[in-house]
Amino acid sequence: MSRLQRLEEQIEQVDADLAAVDSDEAAGDLDAATAEELRATYRSERMRLDRELDTAAADQDIGPNRRRVAWGVGVSLAALVAVGWFMSTVIDDRAPGELATGGIAGEVASGGVDLASVSNEEMEAVIAENPDIVGMRAALARRYFSEGEFSAALGHYLIVLEQDPGNAEALANVGWMSYLSDEAELAEAYVTRALDAAPGYPEALWYLANIRLFGVADPQGAVEPLEQLLAVDGLPDEVQAEAQSLLEMAQSG
C-alpha cells in the first residue's frame, strides 16, 4: 500500500469516527461535553493527516489540482470547526423581505421556532411556498454547506444573492465552493466582495488567504488577510494554529 493510500484510508477512518460521535451523542450514549471533546481530537487529527497528505502528494508530483483538493479539505474543515463562532460574531441574521405567513414560516419570522428542530425537507417546502424568506433560505444553504452538500447549498446561496447582493455569508461560501471547483480567480472575486460587504469577516479572511496561497499562487497576497484573522478576538484555537502556520508559509513565499 502506498503512502497516499494509507493516508487516505486513515482520513476515511477519522471521518467515520466523527460520524460515530454524532450518532452516539444523538442516541444518548455520549454526553455533549464528551462528544465535543472527541470531535476536537478527531478534527485535529484530520487536519494533521490533510497536511501530511499534501506533503505526500507534492513528493510524488501528482500535480497542483490534487494538492489543492488535499489542502481544500483541510482548510474547509478548519473553517467549519468554527463556523458557529464565525456566524455568531459577524453575520447579521436580518432577512430582507421576510414574510410572516403562518405555520413554520410565521414562527421563524417571529423568532418562535428553533431551526435545528426543522428538517431540510420542511424548510425546502416552506421556501418553495414563500420564496422571499431570505433568512430561512440562507439558514438552509448554510446547513447544506456545513454538511458538504455543495450543489444544494450553491443553488440557495445564488438566490440569496439575487435578493440580497451584499450578503457576506453567501458571497464568502459561494467563493469557497468556486475554489473547490478549481475556479480560483472567480473564488477570489466572490470572497473579496464578501469582505467589501463585511470588512474583517473572519471566515472570508480565512478563505481569501487560502485561495491566494494555494489557488492563484500569490503568497504575499495571503499575508494581510491572515494577519487580520489572527488579530480577531476569540479566534478558536484550531483556526488560530492553522492560520499561524499558513502565515509562516506565506511569508516564506
Secondary structure in CASP SS format (residue, H / E / C, confidence):
PFRMAT SS
TARGET T0000
AUTHOR 0000-0000-0000
METHOD secondary structure of the structure
MODEL  1
M C 1.00
S C 1.00
R H 1.00
L H 1.00
Q H 1.00
R H 1.00
L H 1.00
E H 1.00
E H 1.00
Q H 1.00
I H 1.00
E H 1.00
Q H 1.00
V H 1.00
D H 1.00
A H 1.00
D H 1.00
L H 1.00
A H 1.00
A H 1.00
V H 1.00
D H 1.00
S H 1.00
D H 1.00
E H 1.00
A H 1.00
A H 1.00
G C 1.00
D C 1.00
L C 1.00
D C 1.00
A H 1.00
A H 1.00
T H 1.00
A H 1.00
E H 1.00
E H 1.00
L H 1.00
R H 1.00
A H 1.00
T H 1.00
Y H 1.00
R H 1.00
S H 1.00
E H 1.00
R H 1.00
M H 1.00
R H 1.00
L H 1.00
D H 1.00
R H 1.00
E H 1.00
L H 1.00
D H 1.00
T H 1.00
A H 1.00
A H 1.00
A H 1.00
D H 1.00
Q C 1.00
D C 1.00
I C 1.00
G C 1.00
P H 1.00
N H 1.00
R H 1.00
R H 1.00
R H 1.00
V H 1.00
A H 1.00
W H 1.00
G H 1.00
V H 1.00
G H 1.00
V H 1.00
S H 1.00
L H 1.00
A H 1.00
A H 1.00
L H 1.00
V H 1.00
A C 1.00
V H 1.00
G H 1.00
W H 1.00
F H 1.00
M H 1.00
S H 1.00
T H 1.00
V H 1.00
I C 1.00
D C 1.00
D C 1.00
R C 1.00
A C 1.00
P C 1.00
G C 1.00
E C 1.00
L C 1.00
A C 1.00
T C 1.00
G C 1.00
G H 1.00
I H 1.00
A H 1.00
G H 1.00
E H 1.00
V H 1.00
A H 1.00
S C 1.00
G C 1.00
G C 1.00
V C 1.00
D C 1.00
L H 1.00
A H 1.00
S H 1.00
V C 1.00
S C 1.00
N H 1.00
E H 1.00
E H 1.00
M H 1.00
E H 1.00
A H 1.00
V H 1.00
I H 1.00
A H 1.00
E H 1.00
N C 1.00
P C 1.00
D C 1.00
I C 1.00
V H 1.00
G H 1.00
M H 1.00
R H 1.00
A H 1.00
A H 1.00
L H 1.00
A H 1.00
R H 1.00
R H 1.00
Y H 1.00
F H 1.00
S H 1.00
E C 1.00
G C 1.00
E C 1.00
F H 1.00
S H 1.00
A H 1.00
A H 1.00
L H 1.00
G H 1.00
H H 1.00
Y H 1.00
L H 1.00
I H 1.00
V H 1.00
L H 1.00
E H 1.00
Q H 1.00
D C 1.00
P C 1.00
G C 1.00
N C 1.00
A H 1.00
E H 1.00
A H 1.00
L H 1.00
A H 1.00
N H 1.00
V H 1.00
G H 1.00
W H 1.00
M H 1.00
S H 1.00
Y H 1.00
L H 1.00
S C 1.00
D C 1.00
E C 1.00
A H 1.00
E H 1.00
L H 1.00
A H 1.00
E H 1.00
A H 1.00
Y H 1.00
V H 1.00
T H 1.00
R H 1.00
A H 1.00
L H 1.00
D H 1.00
A H 1.00
A C 1.00
P C 1.00
G C 1.00
Y C 1.00
P H 1.00
E H 1.00
A H 1.00
L H 1.00
W H 1.00
Y H 1.00
L H 1.00
A H 1.00
N H 1.00
I H 1.00
R H 1.00
L H 1.00
F H 1.00
G H 1.00
V C 1.00
A C 1.00
D C 1.00
P H 1.00
Q H 1.00
G H 1.00
A H 1.00
V H 1.00
E H 1.00
P H 1.00
L H 1.00
E H 1.00
Q H 1.00
L H 1.00
L H 1.00
A C 1.00
V C 1.00
D C 1.00
G C 1.00
L C 1.00
P C 1.00
D H 1.00
E H 1.00
V H 1.00
Q H 1.00
A H 1.00
E H 1.00
A H 1.00
Q H 1.00
S H 1.00
L H 1.00
L H 1.00
E H 1.00
M H 1.00
A H 1.00
Q H 1.00
S C 1.00
G C 1.00
END
